[in-house]
Amino acid sequence: MRRSALATPVIVFSLLAALLGHARAQPLAADGGWGRPTKLPGNGAVATVGAAAGPDAVELVWADQVGVWMAASPMAGPWEPRLLAPAQSVRQVSAGTVAGELAVAWAQRDRATGRYHHFLWWRGSVTPLLDDPLEVRFDFVTLGGVPYALATLRSGGAAHLTLLPLDASGDELVLHTTELSVRGATYAQADDGGLWLAWLEGKTERTELGVDSEWNAFALLVDPAGAASSALPLGAADVTDQRQRALVTATPGGALAAWSDEESRLRAALVERRPAAKGAPVGAGTRPVEPASTTTGGPVALAVTRVSDARRVPASGRLLAAAWPYVYSVDGASFRRFDVTDVLGEAGAAAPVTNVLWSPVTVEGAEFVMATPTTPDAIAWLGRAEGGAVRLFTSDDRTPMRLTWRDRLARAMGWNPWYALEQAIGQALTAVLVGVLGALVSLPYLLVAAPLTARTRRGGARPRRTGAFVGAAPLVVAAAALAVAAGYGGRAPFATGATVAASVALGAAMAALATRKGDREPQATVLIAGVVTVVTGLALWAFVAYPHWAPLVGLA
């Protein structure tokens, strides 16, 4: 009875040892100082979302079949949505802050003509902004004290980076014109009141040999008077995802530009302004700027002073925003933050890449809001739940997420924190099936080993212990085979040993409980103890080591 009474503590210890040994760096629902993602109330939203920094809180903008709505982020206070304007067939929403006021633009599709009517809500009133055959995304900027909407327009067979004035104080400015396609334009305010721009430019053609794609990232500087420098080529870019962007953010000496290269890796470059002088030599590590007739000539030239090594970082995903010293990207359901100082080869953070948010749904669209003196960095995004319904979410870095025991358990076991229960049940049922199948496969071995070991003096005297040793052999062999096939435990040898040891201990404890009572021959006791050890031990091992072996059989 004394030995049997030890079985329960052994089981508990085995489970704890297995979980502790298996702990690994699994992304949390939020990390890196960000708060837990919050789902926005309401249903019926269309697939578009906007966000902007308000006077005291981040303002979120979305649309449904009723119209265009705005509300302060629920992470900052109570949820109080207000209708900006009735609207139907809304396809695109853009939000920003210009001249100290919130501005919202949206596109409504005319079902009769197929054209898009773009409207502007600013200073409490709605006015027509633009009619265009294409859906246009707007950013709101201030240049030389004049409020503008930045847009990429296409007409006459060319694309135009254009500043559209929001009032009568300014004129329309065309900053760059190209016959190629333009995507993913972003901006940043320069320290002198000018604008930094970055965008992707190129073409994608179908040929007899497949798709031929040639895209490059560019940067441009506009001074406060509206004069633009020549476009500075930064490097080859990837636009496999049409939502890909080129990013730019101001730095003390110029700007940081970031883009995804042809191998979908993050590239970053520091860009500085230099006086344009004929015959002036280009300094070491810089790239000369070729004159471009499609840009407005100005007294400033640009040069790249440092470019990152693409081999230093993993795949970038879909770039979202830059906020020195970080670059944010979207990869499936994860928002990742890259430490750009590390990418550029300087002394950076200990963790150059951090999964700051894990969305409950795959991210379809997202907007980033840079921190202001009164508001934090924030992200608003949307995705589709089961059934296709659009769901809106938001998070910010005002208050870091507080970890619960569910978060820690999900991280230790490698479960999605939003679907931990479902994954735990499925993983447990799979593990039980593996244990039963393992026992069936090991049955010939057990039928031979049980009578042989039971006939020995030690085996006949202690059949339960002998059966546990007999049943542990298949588990150890299976772990060794997986280690050879897939490098199981290569990153954490202790985790491998702890998991196998805990599985054997649990199997032995369960075998002791199963054979505690009963009048049977030693051979039968050895066989029963061996079978129970195999089933229980292999099930626990399969449950804990699921992320390692499941991909080998196509389960993950």
Secondary structure as UniProt FT lines:
FT   HELIX           2..5
FT   HELIX           7..22
FT   TURN            32..33
FT   STRAND          38..39
FT   STRAND          49..53
FT   STRAND          58..63
FT   STRAND          67..72
FT   TURN            74..76
FT   STRAND          82..86
FT   STRAND          90..98
FT   TURN            99..100
FT   STRAND          101..109
FT   TURN            111..113
FT   STRAND          116..122
FT   TURN            123..124
FT   STRAND          125..132
FT   STRAND          139..143
FT   TURN            144..145
FT   STRAND          146..155
FT   TURN            156..157
FT   STRAND          158..165
FT   TURN            168..169
FT   STRAND          173..178
FT   STRAND          181..189
FT   TURN            191..192
FT   STRAND          195..207
FT   TURN            208..209
FT   STRAND          210..222
FT   TURN            224..225
FT   STRAND          232..236
FT   TURN            242..243
FT   STRAND          247..251
FT   TURN            252..253
FT   STRAND          254..260
FT   TURN            262..263
FT   STRAND          265..275
FT   TURN            278..279
FT   TURN            284..285
FT   TURN            293..294
FT   STRAND          300..307
FT   HELIX           310..312
FT   STRAND          318..323
FT   TURN            324..325
FT   STRAND          326..331
FT   TURN            332..333
FT   STRAND          334..339
FT   HELIX           340..343
FT   TURN            344..345
FT   STRAND          353..358
FT   STRAND          365..369
FT   STRAND          378..384
FT   TURN            386..387
FT   STRAND          390..396
FT   HELIX           405..413
FT   TURN            417..418
FT   HELIX           420..454
FT   HELIX           457..461
FT   HELIX           463..486
FT   TURN            488..489
FT   HELIX           493..514
FT   HELIX           522..544
FT   HELIX           546..549
FT   HELIX           550..553
//
